[in-house]
């Protein structure tokens, strides 16, 4: 049996794909993202809603939240080996990136990434996580909708440190958005108080 070598794809080829193509570029290989489940989509929307107070100016010491650009489904190019991810949610601190993200792709690395684990969970938990660490992404949220657990990770030299694993029974202040308390049940479909 003869194995055919897989054709590796460049960043430029990935970016030239049609806008409705949901493939990510992981170590030069196109990996198709499955269409999200209802639970995945609802959780993504609810996280964005809960973090809305941060997606504006502000964020000064003692003041209201703010100071972030938070976007969903944005392609982010990671230089070096050919990697381009479509994060469920990503955030850039306005202090580091004063202009609103625009265009088909971001080259400036985010400060926070949220991945909602689905059919591509193995890539999210391994290769993508290693690439994010290599590029010093400071905070990652991994959301497991099946088991209703939100894991908060902080960058450290030797690898990500697990800061918290929270479930719907909890309310929590989570890095890097700890200035407000989040009702975790709402993330997984509970009605807000």
Buried (B, 14 or more C-beta within 10 A) or exposed (E): EEEEEEEEBEBEBBEEBEEEEBBBBBBBBBBEBEEBBEBBBBBBEBBBEBBEBBBBEEBEEEEBBBBBBBBBEBBBBBEEEBBBBBBBBBBBBBEEBEEEBEEEBBEEBBBBBBBBBBEBBEBBBEBBBBBBBEBEBBBBBBBBBEEBBBBBBBBEEEEBEEBBEBBBEBEBEBBBBEBEEBBBBBBBBEEEE
